[in-house]
């Protein structure tokens, strides 16, 4: 009997609920970096942001955040068996060590809401897009207008978002050079690391 009860208790369980005040603050602190008007955007999204917490897994699984439409919320409320849910709505990102880590989908939602400042958005050529979608680092020559970054006073460790010629977001990247020195660098200099790109999902399946 004891062994049986232990097995039951160790089985993975799932919690899906609206974010609380502490979680809202973590999101606010993280996205304020892109725009100082984060409270206004969170007021619009707050009641539709849900956190998915999976407990008892054999490996560490970080709490995931999802944005649900009204229809999705209604569907969630009538589902009786929720423990098999792995994703619902728009995936926004996850919590890790007290921080909110933004996903590509979450970034696209914020862009659609005009929340991401233009200073973080840059465009790449078609050849560069293919390289980025293979997970490669970002070279100066990939930027269509590398001189534009000089005016935005970005520094090592800042995030930038790269778009293709069709104005579609393709990657989130971490700057490894201060923006004021980028225009003077060699075209083959690496200026940013690729954190996540849209080719990642295809590479996962291989």
ABEGO torsion letter per residue (X at the ends): XAAAAAAAAABBBBBBBBBBAAAAAAAAAAAAAABAAAAAAAAAAAAABBBBBBBGBABBBBBBBBBBBAAAAAAAAABABAAABABBEBBAEBBBGGBBBBBAAAAAAAAAAGABBAAABBBBBAAAAAAAAAGBBBBAAABABAAAAAAAGBBBGBBBBBBBAAGBBABBBBBABBAAAAAABBAABBABBBABBAAAAAAAAX
